[in-house]
Amino acid sequence: MAKKKIYTWRYIIIQALIGVLFIFLSYKYIDTAWIKWSLIVMIGGAFYYATIDDLKFMFIENIENKDS
């Protein structure tokens, strides 16, 4: 059986801060414009959808725990 992952607000906030840090670092230190902006869009989309999925699973877990 797979171990069930526990999602908390702290985990989601840390994940969002890491995403913002990666976006900031890629904006600041990559000089080639077409590489910079395509990388920023890819990183932003990846962290956005990862955070949305984690929030969805966290709310589903909370609903399941309240029903029990």
N, C-alpha and C positions, 0 to 999 in steps of 0.2 A: 504494500500500500504506500502511496505517496504521502509524505508529510504535509499537513495542511499549513499554509503560510498565514501568519497573523499580520493583518494590515492595521496600522495605527496612524493617527494624524502626524506623529513625529516622523514616521517612515516616509510618508507622502511629502511632507514639507522638506525633508532632507533631499529627497529625490528631485523636487522642483528646484531647490537651491543649486544642486549639482548641475542641473540643466541650464540654469541661468549663468552659472560660472563658465560652463563650456561655451555657451553662446558668446559671452563677453570676451573670453580668451581668443576664440576664433575671430571675432571682430577686430580685436586689438592687434593680434600678432600675425595674421595672414594678409599679405600685401596684394596678391593677385585678386582682382575684383570678382571675376567669374567663379573662382574657386571659393572665395570667402562667402559670397551670398548663397551659392548652392549648398555649401556645407552648413551655413546657419539655418537655412530652410529645412534641411534634412534633420539636423539635430533638434531643432524646435519641434518639428512634427513628431519625431520619435519620443521625446519626453512628454509632449502633450498627450499622445495616445496612451503611453505607458501610465501616466498619472490618471487619466480618465478611467482606464481599466482597473487600476488599484482602488480608486474611489468607488467604482461600481461593485467590486468584490467586497469592499469594506461595508458598504451599505447592505448588501445581500447578507453578509454574516451577521450584522446587527439585527436585521429583520428575522433571520432564522433563530437567533438567540432569544429574541423577545417572544417568539411564538412558543418556545419550549417551556 
